[in-house]
Amino acid sequence: MPDGRLSFHIMMNLRNIAIVAHVDHGKTTLVDAMLWQSGTFRENQDVGVRVLDSMDLEREKGITIMAKNTAIIYGDVKINIVDTPGHADFGGEVERTLRMVDGIMLLVDAAEGPLPQTRFVLSKALELGLPPIVVINKIDRQDARASEVLNEVYDLFIDLDATEEQIEFPVIYSVAREGKCTRSPDGELTNLQPLFEMIIEHIPPPSGDPDHPLQILVTNVEPDDYLGPLAIGRVVAGTVRNRQAVTLCRRDGTQTSATVTELFVYKGLGRIAVSSVDPGEIVALAGMSGIGLGESIAGGETPKPLPTLNVDEPTLSMEFSVNDSPFSGKDGQYVTSRHLRERLLKEARHNLAMRVEQTESPDRFMVYGRGELQMAILIEQMRRE
């Protein structure tokens, strides 16, 4: 290519998988080990631990709040991995993430077994018909009971009305902290090669017609200081090219024209610029100003938008108001109703599971969310800002 970019045509050598688990069952630690053993990092590279937990709150609390993308190369196969939150309060993150993948890796603690949040995330994946791989983690614990936990997982699948194909899932046993796994509970622990091979064998490659008019489902919008908002999503059909004219198809039915000014795919923890991408790949596009989560990008003379992505309705409401205490205005920069409104609307734009409404008072806003933890995280983020 004249600009030195790559063309990404690797549908059969591509796998898209999401890791789902209850809070603190070790999925982010497992992703760390997968990144290291696939050669993503140099041996002398200092990247710390739990590299996908990029937010301060995630590192402090040891939980995943925002879904994040990464990609590894194993042999000649690229594996896109999405680390999803493990709590129902962040269900909006889970639901949009599962639309980007073709299978899931369910991680379960060998002592604790499947817990309530495991049930929530798994039910969403099974509803979408995604094939699962089950990883029983932390088998080195003194109180590990791998065989019993596996039976509990089978019971959970049956309870969630999984299909026969979904119930016949492959199982692997791991110690994510050491980056080791085995195909049997009493087998010898080796590196993660059996896990990589299981993903390639049991997770299907993406489908999609590269000759079909372009369709991309937008599942995230990230700010960028230089390129503006980056629309992140999966190419469902067609081929997207750098400098291509496209149509932004919004939730309210309106359509506007745009041009792809930069085109990226994921590699490791970063992105690389490419010239074109075929169906199935997870991409980031610049030049898509105004597109929202759950909306779509289409091409061709008669653009056909994809169905909008909707999530479960909020279950909790909380009133946010401007500080009216005697100490108001003594500290902080963003203290007016305008600042509060802008911050809450920004959150609602980037979180499908949250809604913001203006009340009769200009200084008060009603925020609807999925649970107490989601609200607590938002409040703490705003306090730090």
Disulfide bonds with the S-S distance in Angstrom:
none
